[in-house]
Amino acid sequence: MGNSWSGSSGQVRAFPSKADFTERRSSSALLDKGFAALERDFELSQRAVGAGGFSPRGSDEEGIDEVESPQLSPQHATEGSMDLSLIWMDGSCFQLKASTTATCQDVISMLHRRGAISRGCPRLLFGKSLLEGSTCLKDVGVSSGSELQLVLSRPTLQLNASDNNLGLDGVEALIEGLPGPLLKASLMRAGLFGREGGQAVARLLRASPGLEFLDLSGNNGFGALSLCATGIDLKALASEIRTFYSLRYLVLADCNLEGALGGQELACLLSKAPNLKSLDLHSNNNLGSSGLLALSRALRQPTQIIELTVEDTGLEEVKGGQAVAALLHQMPLLKGLNLSNNFLLSIGLQALAESMPSLSISRLAARNLGLPISLSPEECDIFQCFLSKCPQLEFVDTEGHNFDGPELGCMNLLRPDVSEPEPMDLIQQIEGEGPLSALLKGHTLELSKLRSFCPNHSLQGAEVVKVLNMMRSLEHLSVNGSGLALEVLLESLRQSSLNALRFVDLGDCGLTSAAGRQVSELLQGLPQLRGLSLAKNGRLENGGVQSFGATLGAHSLSEIDLSCCSIAGEEGAEAIFNIFQQLPDLQSCSLSSNPGLGSEIAKLLEHILCRTRISSVSFASCGVSSGGLALKLEGQRCLHLTSLNMSGNTEIGPVGLQSFTSQLPNLNLSQVDLADCGLESGAGGNAIASLLTRCHCIYREP
């Protein structure tokens, strides 16, 4: 999508507003129509912070409003014109002089020519109406003195191009060929490094003004031609972007962030992402306590981060605990914290507990902190002190540590009113003594309200029936890898009344080819079921899938996972076709990790596009080759497919992907996963961009 706009039917001239652009104002016309709402929330929060005694902007940011909301050259007024106020996305305002015949397109075109907006999807909001295209401003009630709000339509395109060694040339080619802005971008291990890598990422952000999720993990400089190469230069990245209000999730795992310098560079980037909610820094094991301290000191005001991962970042003992505590003071809204795999020891945990503020943390991961497997009473006291700083805690992962000391009350952290269900592993018998028995007898958790359940192999048939009968609200049942016999589960479900059950996970249960009929019986007994997973049952094979499809009656199942089931060849494809025929409402299907299907993927995709209503399909790691995607679908429209996963098919390459793209019908993909598809350098970037342009028609210019 470029800056091409049709000729103006009217005139639009810009007048600068008052010189002081730091004065913010609200638009009464603002609705949650795009990123304007997000921008406005941020500005309101900044005003509240400013009222608390300090300015929301630093002295070195003077003039940033002039950059983000450019003052356009003043012109003389003309006859038949009207004075309009244009409210920018950050709340600032400048004046427009427009003719009475000007259209919405005229205004947008002028902003493009002036470089005021990028190639996103800008719209004008007037009152409760979104104005687009050739809409004449006067015809919709716009008059002199009216306020127009500039908004961006939320992008929908999600791209995973990780593990393709695109390098600078490939990423540049991808950016140049993007059909529109991205909502999510994953460029893990893409071969980006140093200052040029940071600049390339900055160009990607500028091309995707509504980006919410960015994963740059593994771009650490290793494998570069120069032995002196480092990870992506975050300071260079930050210096080339304006304040990026839309970014919510940032993953910088294994990016070779080192010490105080790494922390300072990270702070530069975070200052440009004021609405960031989740930050993942795991596996930057050279960042250390000095890096976290530098980060906390360089942040000039508290962040809005609610999820923080500092797993395996080289935090050690007292200094490590103090560094984490210092950073937590800058994250007052934190809800989730992952400290795992850091050598804090009990002294580091104690330093953290003594220095950290009280927070509303509800989820904590604290695995492998250098503590002994069996904690002493003193170490349990320290852990208890740490937990006391998190009174809202609901979920704790302390794998690798046994609490032999005082009663921690960890079981009491499980509450019946938790809004998001977590699978619960019942590791104790219902009858007898133990933590679970005490939990049930104390009514800390009401099984009737439990929505997700993962029974352990220690439970026998009668016990499973007893538990299931108590779970009237159960929606998700997983026996993945539990070793629970399928016959036991079937009998338990027959004797239970689970009218709310919507998803059953039978993954990694050792199902054989003889189990296909039993699985179909399970579905027939659960007509309300919407999701079924048979993943990682490698012994199911073609025979099991065939018997499942042959005995399966019509069902309203909307999601099925047949990953890693040893389905192969034409026989396997026919078995899948039979299943599709019995599931007319199927929306999502995963056939990943069935490498024997490689030669049949083209037939399967043709069938999915022409004879089903499936919207999401995965052929990841199916052994697809460069020439294995010959389709016969020219001239057709198959707009129901919105998500395509081809990751892990390393032999596709740029040539194979270009050939595949040229044979595709008109699609409307919003999620594309091409990770580890052998797409290298500029040719790989061009091939990815070609696929997106062909299959993402929402942003295509008429």
C-alpha positions as CSV (number, residue, x, y, z in Angstrom):
1,M,0.0,0.0,0.0
2,G,1.6,3.2,-1.1
3,N,0.9,6.8,-1.0
4,S,-1.1,6.9,-4.2
5,W,-4.3,8.8,-3.9
6,S,-6.7,10.1,-6.6
7,G,-6.7,13.7,-7.5
8,S,-8.2,16.3,-5.1
9,S,-11.7,17.4,-5.7
10,G,-11.2,20.3,-3.3
11,Q,-8.5,22.2,-1.5
12,V,-7.0,21.5,1.9
13,R,-4.5,23.9,3.4
14,A,-2.8,23.6,6.8
15,F,-2.5,26.3,9.4
16,P,-0.2,25.8,12.4
17,S,-1.8,25.7,15.7
18,K,-0.5,27.6,18.7
19,A,3.3,27.4,19.1
20,D,3.1,25.4,22.3
21,F,2.3,21.9,21.2
22,T,2.7,20.4,24.7
23,E,-0.8,21.5,25.5
24,R,-3.1,18.5,25.1
25,R,-6.8,18.4,24.5
26,S,-9.4,15.8,24.3
27,S,-11.8,15.2,21.4
28,S,-15.5,14.6,22.3
29,A,-15.8,12.6,19.1
30,L,-13.3,10.0,20.2
31,L,-14.6,6.4,20.1
32,D,-12.8,3.1,20.3
33,K,-12.4,2.9,16.5
34,G,-8.7,2.3,16.3
35,F,-5.5,3.2,18.0
36,A,-6.7,6.6,18.9
37,A,-8.3,5.2,22.0
38,L,-5.0,3.6,23.0
39,E,-3.2,6.9,22.4
40,R,-5.8,8.8,24.4
41,D,-5.6,6.5,27.4
42,F,-1.8,7.0,27.5
43,E,-2.2,10.8,27.4
44,L,-4.7,10.8,30.2
45,S,-2.4,8.7,32.3
46,Q,0.5,11.0,31.6
47,R,-1.6,14.0,32.7
48,A,-2.4,12.2,36.0
49,V,1.3,11.5,36.5
50,G,2.2,15.1,35.6
51,A,-0.3,16.3,38.3
52,G,1.6,14.3,40.8
53,G,4.6,16.6,40.7
54,F,6.7,15.9,37.6
55,S,6.5,16.4,33.9
56,P,5.7,13.4,31.7
57,R,8.5,14.4,29.3
58,G,12.1,14.9,29.9
59,S,14.0,18.0,28.8
60,D,15.8,16.1,26.1
61,E,12.5,15.3,24.4
62,E,11.7,19.0,23.6
63,G,10.3,19.3,20.1
64,I,9.1,15.7,19.9
65,D,5.5,16.9,19.4
66,E,6.6,18.9,16.4
67,V,8.1,15.7,15.0
68,E,5.1,13.5,15.7
69,S,2.5,16.2,14.8
70,P,4.2,18.3,12.1
71,Q,3.2,21.9,11.8
72,L,2.3,22.3,8.1
73,S,3.0,25.4,6.1
74,P,0.5,28.2,6.6
75,Q,-1.5,29.3,3.6
76,H,-3.9,32.2,3.1
77,A,-7.6,31.7,3.5
78,T,-9.7,31.3,0.4
79,E,-13.4,31.9,-0.4
80,G,-15.7,29.1,0.4
81,S,-13.5,27.6,3.0
82,M,-13.9,26.3,6.5
83,D,-11.5,26.2,9.5
84,L,-11.2,22.7,11.0
85,S,-9.3,21.3,14.0
86,L,-7.5,18.0,13.4
87,I,-6.8,16.1,16.6
88,W,-3.7,13.9,16.4
89,M,-3.5,10.5,17.9
90,D,-1.3,11.7,20.8
91,G,-3.9,14.4,21.7
92,S,-2.3,17.4,20.1
93,C,-4.1,19.6,17.7
94,F,-3.5,21.7,14.6
95,Q,-5.7,23.7,12.3
96,L,-6.7,23.0,8.7
97,K,-8.2,25.3,6.1
98,A,-10.3,23.3,3.8
99,S,-12.6,24.2,0.9
100,T,-16.2,23.4,1.1
101,T,-15.8,20.7,-1.6
102,A,-12.9,18.9,0.1
103,T,-13.2,15.1,0.8
104,C,-11.7,12.9,3.4
105,Q,-9.3,11.6,0.8
106,D,-8.1,15.1,0.2
107,V,-7.1,15.5,3.8
108,I,-5.4,12.1,4.0
109,S,-3.6,12.8,0.7
110,M,-2.3,16.1,2.1
111,L,-1.0,14.4,5.3
112,H,0.8,11.8,3.2
113,R,2.5,14.4,1.0
114,R,3.6,16.3,4.0
115,G,5.1,13.1,5.6
116,A,2.8,13.5,8.6
117,I,1.6,9.9,8.5
118,S,3.0,6.6,7.2
119,R,1.4,4.1,5.0
120,G,-0.9,2.7,7.6
121,C,-4.7,2.8,7.3
122,P,-5.5,6.3,8.4
123,R,-9.1,7.4,8.8
124,L,-10.9,10.5,10.0
125,L,-13.5,10.3,12.7
126,F,-16.2,12.9,12.9
127,G,-18.7,12.5,15.8
128,K,-19.6,8.8,15.6
129,S,-18.9,8.5,11.9
130,L,-15.7,7.2,10.2
131,L,-15.1,9.1,7.0
132,E,-13.3,7.5,4.1
133,G,-12.5,7.9,0.5
134,S,-14.5,10.4,-1.5
135,T,-16.8,11.4,1.3
136,C,-17.3,15.1,1.0
137,L,-16.7,16.7,4.4
138,K,-19.6,19.2,4.1
139,D,-22.1,16.4,3.1
140,V,-21.7,14.7,6.5
141,G,-22.1,17.9,8.5
142,V,-18.5,19.1,8.8
143,S,-18.4,22.9,9.0
144,S,-16.1,25.6,10.2
145,G,-15.0,24.9,13.7
146,S,-15.5,21.2,13.6
147,E,-13.1,18.7,15.1
148,L,-11.8,15.7,13.2
149,Q,-10.0,12.9,14.9
150,L,-7.2,11.1,13.1
151,V,-7.3,7.3,13.8
152,L,-5.6,4.2,12.5
153,S,-7.5,1.1,11.6
154,R,-6.2,-1.8,13.6
155,P,-4.1,-4.1,11.3
156,T,-4.9,-7.8,11.2
157,L,-1.8,-9.4,9.5
158,Q,0.4,-11.6,11.7
159,L,3.7,-12.9,10.3
160,N,6.2,-15.4,11.6
161,A,9.3,-15.4,9.5
162,S,11.7,-16.8,12.2
163,D,14.6,-19.1,11.6
164,N,15.1,-18.1,8.0
165,N,18.4,-16.3,8.1
166,L,16.9,-13.4,6.2
167,G,19.7,-11.0,7.2
168,L,19.6,-7.3,6.5
169,D,18.8,-7.8,2.7
170,G,16.0,-10.2,3.4
171,V,14.3,-8.0,6.1
172,E,14.7,-4.9,3.8
173,A,13.0,-6.8,0.9
174,L,10.2,-7.9,3.2
175,I,9.6,-4.4,4.5
176,E,9.6,-3.0,1.0
177,G,7.1,-5.5,-0.2
178,L,4.7,-5.5,2.7
179,P,1.1,-5.0,1.5
180,G,0.1,-3.2,4.7
181,P,1.0,-2.9,8.4
182,L,1.6,-5.9,10.6
183,L,-0.2,-6.6,13.9
184,K,2.3,-9.2,15.0
185,A,5.9,-9.9,13.7
186,S,8.2,-12.7,14.7
187,L,11.7,-12.4,13.4
188,M,13.5,-14.8,15.7
189,R,17.0,-15.8,14.6
190,A,16.7,-13.7,11.4
191,G,20.4,-12.8,11.2
192,L,20.0,-9.2,12.4
193,F,22.8,-7.7,14.4
194,G,24.5,-4.4,15.3
195,R,23.5,-0.9,14.4
196,E,22.2,-1.9,10.9
197,G,20.0,-4.5,12.5
198,G,18.5,-1.9,14.8
199,Q,17.9,0.4,11.9
200,A,16.2,-2.4,9.9
201,V,13.8,-3.1,12.8
202,A,13.1,0.6,13.1
203,R,12.1,0.6,9.4
204,L,9.8,-2.3,10.1
205,L,8.1,-0.4,12.9
206,R,7.7,2.6,10.8
207,A,6.0,0.5,8.1
208,S,3.7,-1.1,10.7
209,P,2.4,1.8,12.8
210,G,-0.2,-0.5,14.6
211,L,2.3,-3.3,15.5
212,E,1.3,-4.8,18.9
213,F,3.7,-7.8,19.1
214,L,7.4,-8.0,18.2
215,D,9.7,-11.0,18.8
216,L,13.4,-10.5,18.0
217,S,14.7,-13.4,20.0
218,G,18.0,-15.0,19.0
219,N,19.3,-12.1,17.0
220,N,22.5,-12.1,19.0
221,G,25.2,-11.6,16.4
222,F,26.4,-15.2,16.5
223,G,27.0,-16.5,13.0
224,A,27.7,-13.1,11.5
225,L,30.7,-12.7,9.2
226,S,32.4,-10.4,11.7
227,L,33.6,-11.8,15.0
228,C,32.9,-8.4,16.6
229,A,29.2,-8.5,15.7
230,T,26.8,-8.0,18.6
231,G,23.1,-8.3,19.1
232,I,20.7,-5.8,17.7
233,D,21.6,-2.2,18.7
234,L,18.6,-1.2,20.7
235,K,19.8,2.4,21.0
236,A,20.0,2.7,17.2
237,L,16.5,1.2,16.9
238,A,15.1,3.6,19.5
239,S,16.8,6.7,17.9
240,E,15.1,6.1,14.5
241,I,11.5,5.7,15.7
242,R,8.9,8.0,17.2
243,T,7.0,7.1,20.3
244,F,5.5,3.8,19.4
245,Y,2.2,3.7,21.3
246,S,0.7,0.5,19.9
247,L,3.5,-1.9,21.0
248,R,2.2,-4.2,23.8
249,Y,4.4,-7.3,23.7
250,L,8.1,-7.3,23.2
251,V,10.3,-10.4,23.3
252,L,14.1,-9.9,23.3
253,A,15.2,-13.4,24.5
254,D,18.8,-14.3,23.7
255,C,19.6,-11.0,22.1
256,N,23.1,-10.7,23.7
257,L,22.2,-7.9,26.0
258,E,25.2,-7.4,28.2
259,G,25.7,-5.6,31.5
260,A,25.0,-2.0,32.2
261,L,25.2,-1.0,28.6
262,G,22.6,-3.5,27.6
263,G,20.3,-2.2,30.4
264,Q,20.7,1.4,29.2
265,E,20.0,0.5,25.6
266,L,16.9,-1.4,26.6
267,A,15.7,1.6,28.6
268,C,16.0,3.8,25.5
269,L,13.7,1.4,23.7
270,L,11.2,1.1,26.5
271,S,10.9,4.9,26.7
272,K,9.6,4.8,23.1
273,A,7.0,2.1,24.0
274,P,5.0,3.7,26.8
275,N,2.1,1.3,26.5
276,L,4.2,-1.9,26.7
277,K,2.5,-4.6,28.8
278,S,4.8,-7.6,28.4
279,L,8.6,-7.8,28.4
280,D,10.5,-11.0,27.9
281,L,14.3,-10.9,28.5
282,H,15.0,-14.6,29.1
283,S,18.3,-16.2,28.2
284,N,20.3,-12.9,28.2
285,N,22.6,-14.5,30.7
286,N,25.2,-11.7,30.4
287,L,22.7,-9.0,31.4
288,G,23.2,-9.7,35.1
289,S,22.4,-7.6,38.1
290,S,24.3,-4.6,36.6
291,G,22.1,-4.7,33.5
292,L,18.8,-4.7,35.5
293,L,20.1,-2.0,37.8
294,A,21.0,0.2,34.8
295,L,17.6,-0.4,33.3
296,S,15.8,0.5,36.5
297,R,17.8,3.7,36.9
298,A,17.5,4.8,33.3
299,L,13.7,4.5,33.3
300,R,12.6,8.0,34.2
301,Q,9.1,7.0,35.2
302,P,7.2,3.8,36.1
303,T,6.1,1.6,33.2
304,Q,2.8,0.0,32.5
305,I,4.3,-3.5,32.2
306,I,2.2,-6.3,33.7
307,E,4.2,-9.3,32.6
308,L,8.0,-9.6,33.1
309,T,10.3,-12.5,32.3
310,V,13.9,-12.3,33.5
311,E,14.5,-16.0,33.4
312,D,18.2,-17.1,32.9
313,T,19.6,-13.5,32.9
314,G,22.6,-14.2,35.1
315,L,21.2,-12.9,38.4
316,E,23.2,-14.1,41.3
317,E,22.9,-13.9,45.1
318,V,22.3,-10.6,46.9
319,K,23.1,-8.3,44.0
320,G,20.7,-10.2,41.8
321,G,17.9,-10.0,44.3
322,Q,18.5,-6.3,44.8
323,A,18.5,-5.6,41.1
324,V,15.2,-7.4,40.6
325,A,13.7,-5.4,43.5
326,A,14.9,-2.1,42.0
327,L,13.3,-3.0,38.7
328,L,10.0,-4.0,40.4
329,H,9.8,-0.5,41.8
330,Q,9.4,0.8,38.2
331,M,6.6,-1.7,37.5
332,P,3.8,-1.0,39.9
333,L,1.2,-2.7,37.7
334,L,3.0,-6.0,37.5
335,K,0.8,-9.2,37.5
336,G,3.2,-11.9,36.3
337,L,6.9,-12.5,37.2
338,N,9.3,-15.2,36.0
339,L,12.6,-15.4,37.9
340,S,13.4,-19.0,37.1
341,N,16.9,-20.3,36.4
342,N,18.8,-17.6,38.2
343,F,21.4,-18.5,40.9
344,L,19.8,-16.3,43.6
345,L,20.2,-18.7,46.5
346,S,18.4,-18.0,49.7
347,I,20.4,-14.8,50.3
348,G,19.3,-13.4,47.0
349,L,15.7,-14.3,47.6
350,Q,15.9,-12.7,51.0
351,A,17.4,-9.5,49.5
352,L,14.6,-9.4,47.0
353,A,12.0,-9.9,49.7
354,E,13.4,-7.1,51.9
355,S,13.8,-4.5,49.1
356,M,10.8,-5.2,46.7
357,P,7.5,-3.2,47.0
358,S,4.2,-4.9,47.7
359,L,2.7,-5.7,44.3
360,S,-0.5,-7.3,42.9
361,I,1.4,-10.2,41.4
362,S,-0.9,-13.1,40.7
363,R,1.5,-15.5,38.8
364,L,5.0,-16.3,39.9
365,A,7.6,-18.7,38.3
366,A,10.5,-19.4,40.6
367,R,12.1,-22.6,39.4
368,N,15.7,-23.5,39.9
369,L,16.9,-20.6,42.0
370,G,19.9,-22.4,43.4
371,L,18.0,-23.5,46.4
372,P,18.3,-27.1,47.6
373,I,15.7,-29.6,46.6
374,S,14.4,-29.9,50.1
375,L,14.1,-26.5,51.8
376,S,15.1,-26.0,55.4
377,P,12.7,-24.3,57.8
378,E,14.8,-21.1,57.5
379,E,14.6,-21.2,53.7
380,C,10.9,-21.7,53.9
381,D,10.6,-18.7,56.1
382,I,12.5,-16.6,53.5
383,F,10.2,-17.9,50.7
384,Q,7.2,-17.1,52.9
385,C,8.4,-13.6,53.4
386,F,8.8,-13.2,49.7
387,L,5.3,-14.5,49.0
388,S,3.9,-12.1,51.7
389,K,4.9,-9.2,49.4
390,C,2.5,-10.6,46.8
391,P,-0.9,-10.8,48.6
392,Q,-2.8,-11.4,45.3
393,L,-0.8,-14.4,44.3
394,E,-2.9,-17.2,42.7
395,F,-0.4,-19.4,40.9
396,V,3.1,-20.4,41.9
397,D,5.5,-22.6,39.9
398,T,8.3,-23.8,42.2
399,E,9.3,-27.0,40.3
400,G,12.4,-28.5,41.8
401,H,11.9,-27.4,45.4
402,N,10.2,-29.4,48.1
403,F,8.8,-27.6,51.1
404,D,9.7,-29.7,54.1
405,G,9.6,-26.8,56.5
406,P,6.6,-24.9,57.9
407,E,3.3,-25.0,56.1
408,L,3.5,-22.5,53.3
409,G,-0.2,-22.6,52.5
410,C,0.6,-22.7,48.8
411,M,-2.5,-24.8,48.1
412,N,-4.5,-21.9,49.5
413,L,-3.3,-19.8,46.5
414,L,-5.7,-21.7,44.3
415,R,-9.0,-19.9,44.4
416,P,-12.4,-20.8,43.0
417,D,-12.9,-17.3,41.6
418,V,-9.9,-17.2,39.3
419,S,-11.1,-15.8,36.0
420,E,-8.7,-17.7,33.8
421,P,-8.7,-21.5,34.2
422,E,-5.4,-23.3,34.8
423,P,-5.1,-27.0,34.3
424,M,-4.9,-28.7,37.7
425,D,-2.8,-31.9,38.2
426,L,-4.4,-34.0,40.9
427,I,-1.3,-35.8,42.2
428,Q,-2.9,-37.2,45.4
429,Q,-5.7,-39.6,45.9
430,I,-9.1,-38.2,46.7
431,E,-9.3,-40.5,49.7
432,G,-6.7,-40.5,52.4
433,E,-4.4,-37.8,53.8
434,G,-2.3,-35.3,51.9
435,P,-2.4,-31.7,50.6
436,L,-5.3,-32.3,48.2
437,S,-7.4,-34.0,50.9
438,A,-6.8,-31.0,53.2
439,L,-7.6,-28.7,50.3
440,L,-10.9,-30.4,49.6
441,K,-11.9,-30.8,53.3
442,G,-11.2,-27.1,53.9
443,H,-13.4,-26.1,50.9
444,T,-10.5,-23.9,49.6
445,L,-11.4,-25.0,46.1
446,E,-14.8,-25.9,44.9
447,L,-14.6,-28.7,42.3
448,S,-18.0,-27.7,41.0
449,K,-16.5,-24.5,39.8
450,L,-13.3,-26.0,38.3
451,R,-13.2,-25.4,34.5
452,S,-10.1,-27.3,33.6
453,F,-8.8,-30.7,34.8
454,C,-5.7,-32.8,34.1
455,P,-6.0,-36.2,36.0
456,N,-2.8,-38.0,36.9
457,H,-2.0,-41.7,36.2
458,S,-2.2,-42.4,39.9
459,L,-6.0,-42.0,39.7
460,Q,-7.9,-45.2,39.0
461,G,-11.2,-45.5,37.1
462,A,-13.5,-45.2,40.2
463,E,-11.6,-42.1,41.4
464,V,-11.8,-40.4,38.0
465,V,-15.5,-41.0,37.9
466,K,-15.8,-39.6,41.4
467,V,-13.9,-36.5,40.5
468,L,-15.6,-35.9,37.2
469,N,-19.0,-36.2,38.8
470,M,-18.1,-33.3,41.1
471,M,-17.0,-31.1,38.2
472,R,-20.3,-29.8,36.7
473,S,-18.7,-26.8,35.1
474,L,-15.8,-28.6,33.5
475,E,-15.0,-27.3,30.1
476,H,-11.5,-28.6,29.4
477,L,-10.4,-32.2,30.1
478,S,-6.7,-33.1,29.4
479,V,-5.2,-36.6,29.8
480,N,-2.2,-35.6,27.7
481,G,0.7,-37.9,28.7
482,S,-1.0,-39.0,31.9
483,G,-1.0,-42.7,31.0
484,L,-4.7,-43.0,31.8
485,A,-6.2,-45.8,29.8
486,L,-8.6,-44.7,27.1
487,E,-11.1,-47.4,28.3
488,V,-11.1,-45.9,31.8
489,L,-11.7,-42.4,30.4
490,L,-14.5,-43.6,28.2
491,E,-16.2,-45.4,31.0
492,S,-15.8,-42.4,33.3
493,L,-17.3,-40.1,30.8
494,R,-20.3,-42.4,30.3
495,Q,-21.0,-42.3,34.0
496,S,-20.5,-38.6,34.3
497,S,-22.7,-35.7,33.4
498,L,-20.4,-33.1,31.8
499,N,-22.7,-31.0,29.8
500,A,-20.3,-28.0,29.8
501,L,-17.3,-30.0,28.4
502,R,-16.0,-28.4,25.2
503,F,-12.5,-29.7,24.7
504,V,-10.8,-33.0,25.3
505,D,-7.0,-33.5,24.9
506,L,-5.9,-37.1,24.3
507,G,-2.4,-36.2,23.2
508,D,0.5,-38.5,23.9
509,C,-1.7,-41.2,25.3
510,G,-0.1,-44.1,23.4
511,L,-3.2,-44.6,21.2
512,T,-2.8,-47.3,18.6
513,S,-4.5,-48.0,15.3
514,A,-7.2,-49.9,17.3
515,A,-8.2,-46.8,19.2
516,G,-9.8,-45.0,16.2
517,R,-13.2,-46.6,16.8
518,Q,-13.0,-45.8,20.6
519,V,-12.3,-42.1,19.9
520,S,-15.3,-41.9,17.6
521,E,-17.4,-43.4,20.3
522,L,-16.2,-40.7,22.6
523,L,-17.3,-38.0,20.2
524,Q,-20.7,-39.6,19.8
525,G,-21.2,-39.5,23.6
526,L,-20.2,-35.9,23.7
527,P,-22.3,-34.1,21.0
528,Q,-21.5,-30.7,22.6
529,L,-17.7,-31.1,22.2
530,R,-16.0,-28.5,20.1
531,G,-12.3,-29.4,20.3
532,L,-10.3,-32.7,20.2
533,S,-6.6,-33.3,20.3
534,L,-5.0,-36.6,19.2
535,A,-1.5,-35.1,18.9
536,K,1.7,-37.1,19.5
537,N,0.0,-40.5,19.2
538,G,2.6,-41.8,16.8
539,R,1.1,-45.3,16.8
540,L,-2.3,-44.2,15.6
541,E,-1.1,-44.3,12.0
542,N,-3.2,-44.5,8.9
543,G,-5.3,-47.4,10.3
544,G,-6.4,-45.5,13.4
545,V,-7.3,-42.4,11.5
546,Q,-9.2,-44.5,8.9
547,S,-11.2,-46.3,11.5
548,F,-11.9,-43.0,13.3
549,G,-13.3,-41.4,10.2
550,A,-15.2,-44.5,9.0
551,T,-17.1,-44.9,12.3
552,L,-17.5,-41.2,13.0
553,G,-21.0,-39.9,12.5
554,A,-21.8,-36.2,11.6
555,H,-20.5,-34.0,14.5
556,S,-20.3,-30.3,15.2
557,L,-16.6,-30.5,16.2
558,S,-14.9,-27.2,15.2
559,E,-11.2,-28.0,16.1
560,I,-9.1,-31.1,15.6
561,D,-5.4,-31.7,16.1
562,L,-3.9,-34.7,14.3
563,S,-0.3,-33.6,14.7
564,C,2.5,-36.3,14.9
565,C,0.1,-39.2,14.3
566,S,2.3,-41.0,11.6
567,I,-0.3,-40.2,8.9
568,A,1.4,-40.8,5.5
569,G,0.8,-41.0,1.8
570,E,-2.3,-41.2,-0.3
571,E,-4.0,-43.6,2.1
572,G,-3.5,-41.1,5.0
573,A,-4.8,-38.2,2.9
574,E,-8.0,-40.2,2.0
575,A,-8.5,-40.9,5.7
576,I,-8.3,-37.2,6.4
577,F,-10.8,-36.4,3.6
578,N,-13.3,-38.8,5.3
579,I,-12.9,-37.0,8.6
580,F,-13.5,-33.7,6.9
581,Q,-16.7,-35.1,5.4
582,Q,-18.1,-35.9,8.8
583,L,-17.2,-32.6,10.4
584,P,-19.0,-29.9,8.3
585,D,-18.4,-27.2,11.0
586,L,-14.7,-27.8,11.3
587,Q,-12.8,-24.5,11.6
588,S,-9.3,-25.5,12.6
589,C,-7.2,-28.5,11.6
590,S,-3.5,-29.3,12.5
591,L,-1.7,-31.9,10.5
592,S,1.8,-30.9,11.7
593,S,4.7,-33.2,12.1
594,N,3.4,-35.9,9.7
595,P,6.3,-35.9,7.3
596,G,4.8,-38.7,5.2
597,L,2.1,-36.3,4.0
598,G,4.6,-34.1,2.1
599,S,3.6,-35.3,-1.3
600,E,-0.1,-35.0,-0.5
601,I,-0.2,-31.4,0.9
602,A,-1.3,-29.9,-2.4
603,K,-4.3,-32.2,-2.6
604,L,-5.2,-31.6,1.0
605,L,-4.9,-27.8,0.6
606,E,-7.1,-27.9,-2.5
607,H,-9.7,-29.9,-0.7
608,I,-9.6,-27.5,2.3
609,L,-10.0,-24.5,0.1
610,C,-12.7,-25.8,-2.2
611,R,-14.8,-28.2,-0.1
612,T,-14.6,-27.1,3.6
613,R,-15.0,-24.0,5.7
614,I,-11.8,-24.5,7.6
615,S,-10.3,-21.1,8.5
616,S,-7.0,-22.3,10.1
617,V,-4.7,-25.1,8.9
618,S,-1.2,-26.2,9.8
619,F,1.1,-28.2,7.6
620,A,4.2,-27.5,9.8
621,S,7.1,-30.0,9.4
622,C,5.2,-32.1,6.9
623,G,8.2,-32.7,4.6
624,V,7.0,-30.3,1.8
625,S,9.6,-29.9,-0.9
626,S,10.2,-27.0,-3.3
627,G,8.1,-28.6,-6.0
628,G,5.5,-30.2,-3.8
629,L,3.0,-27.4,-3.9
630,A,1.5,-27.6,-7.4
631,L,-2.1,-26.4,-7.1
632,K,-4.9,-26.2,-9.6
633,L,-7.0,-23.3,-8.2
634,E,-6.6,-20.5,-10.7
635,G,-9.3,-17.9,-10.7
636,Q,-11.1,-19.1,-7.6
637,R,-11.9,-17.2,-4.4
638,C,-11.4,-19.0,-1.1
639,L,-11.7,-16.2,1.5
640,H,-12.6,-18.5,4.4
641,L,-9.0,-19.5,5.1
642,T,-7.4,-16.9,7.4
643,S,-4.5,-18.8,9.0
644,L,-1.8,-20.9,7.2
645,N,1.2,-22.5,8.9
646,M,3.9,-23.9,6.7
647,S,6.7,-23.7,9.2
648,G,9.5,-26.3,9.5
649,N,9.3,-27.2,5.8
650,T,13.0,-26.3,5.2
651,E,13.1,-27.4,1.6
652,I,10.5,-25.0,0.3
653,G,13.0,-22.1,-0.3
654,P,12.4,-18.9,-2.1
655,V,11.7,-20.5,-5.5
656,G,9.2,-23.0,-4.1
657,L,7.4,-20.3,-2.2
658,Q,7.2,-18.0,-5.2
659,S,5.8,-20.9,-7.3
660,F,3.3,-21.7,-4.6
661,T,2.2,-18.1,-4.4
662,S,1.6,-17.8,-8.2
663,Q,-0.8,-20.8,-8.1
664,L,-2.9,-19.6,-5.1
665,P,-6.4,-18.3,-5.5
666,N,-7.6,-15.1,-3.9
667,L,-7.2,-15.6,-0.1
668,N,-7.7,-13.4,2.9
669,L,-4.9,-14.6,5.2
670,S,-4.4,-12.8,8.5
671,Q,-1.9,-15.2,10.0
672,V,1.0,-16.6,8.1
673,D,3.7,-18.8,9.6
674,L,6.8,-19.4,7.4
675,A,9.3,-20.0,10.1
676,D,12.3,-22.3,9.1
677,C,11.3,-22.6,5.5
678,G,14.7,-22.1,4.0
679,L,13.9,-18.5,3.0
680,E,17.3,-16.7,3.0
681,S,18.5,-13.2,2.1
682,G,16.8,-10.9,-0.3
683,A,15.2,-13.7,-2.3
684,G,13.6,-15.0,0.8
685,G,12.3,-11.6,1.8
686,N,10.8,-11.0,-1.6
687,A,9.1,-14.4,-1.6
688,I,7.5,-13.7,1.8
689,A,6.3,-10.3,0.7
690,S,4.9,-11.8,-2.5
691,L,2.8,-14.3,-0.6
692,L,1.5,-11.6,1.8
693,T,0.6,-9.3,-1.1
694,R,-1.2,-12.1,-3.0
695,C,-3.1,-13.5,0.0
696,H,-3.9,-10.5,2.2
697,C,-6.4,-8.6,0.1
698,I,-7.7,-6.3,2.9
699,Y,-4.8,-3.9,2.3
700,R,-4.6,-4.2,-1.4
701,E,-5.2,-0.9,-3.3
702,P,-8.1,-1.0,-5.8
